[in-house]
């Protein structure tokens, strides 16, 4: 019995390892403990060998690799630096025609906005104005709309504005375009309220002498006045007048550009030629092809500008070229060539203040143009009263009358 216990005790002593029997004293330091573990353990990776992975038998967290190409970085270092970064997820792009798509990172509560096609939606036209004014007791007034319109024709513009504040019916009646055939806003700084008021009244004649208006405002305005016939832009600058070069400009019958600032040869060419922004389906014609009255007094046009007038304005009846200092007799000769349509349409010509014109232009104008009835040549240093009087007396095709005070030659029937 005692021998069996002794054998068990000896076997137990042999099974115990030396490391488990070693005990450290309280005086040993941490560095001494580390040195002792290094010397005692033959392989420092023995503890890591206990954790083996099935593939390759390598410990977890350790990988071997080789730098086969130049410029490759250490894989373990990249793993350490990328471990602190948040993981990125790739979001596929939304293809054309898809109405739904994946949500962006961090925006799970938000939905992607799908851009829909835009369609122009115009408001419904206004109903026709009422024929009678409804009184407070519910009955209709004895005078109908036609009788009231005849009364409104005797009122001035300021009085019409007061009538528009009486009631809604009068407000509709007073906006009739027949009451606003001519609208004068000279020397005004036009704002949005003025432009809307002009469009509501739809005038046939618009006077903007020395008015402050931008190019965008003029383009917006003329595109909404399809029945505009006369436009007066006297003393305006080319920065404003160039708004007429658009395809939205209506076909005017009268255009007054007296003493406009900045109208030179190239500017006048852009104004006369067909617009560049023409729309498909529209004929590429000049927007001034129906012009009958053109006044360019005080502009810096040349003889080449008169060639453009002959080519693109065949219906011209009145032409104002007063104080155009660059015009010569050669330009007047080009104006009345045999192929010029102005020989049968032009009736009034103003040449006052043209310092380079001589008596040759006066003789050529009446000999070439059979429809010319009036020619003004005041303040022309090369044209004298004696010359004009002698020409009138010797002219036999028609009867001419000369006014020395105004230097005007008129033809009478």
SULFENWO-V939252 format. One record per helix or strand. SS is the DSSP state (H for helix, E for strand). FROM is the first residue (numbers start at 0). LEN is the number of residues. If there is no record, write none. Layout:
ss/from/len
SS/FROM/LEN
SS/FROM/LEN
This chain:
ss/from/len
H/1/14
H/17/4
H/29/11
H/45/4
E/51/1
E/58/1
H/74/9
E/133/1
E/139/1
H/144/8
H/156/7
H/167/7
H/176/3
E/181/3
E/188/1
H/191/10
E/204/3
E/211/1
H/214/8
E/229/3
E/236/1
H/237/8
E/253/3
E/260/1
H/264/8
E/292/3
H/302/10
E/317/3
H/328/7
H/340/3
E/347/3
H/358/10
E/373/3
H/384/10
E/398/5
E/407/5
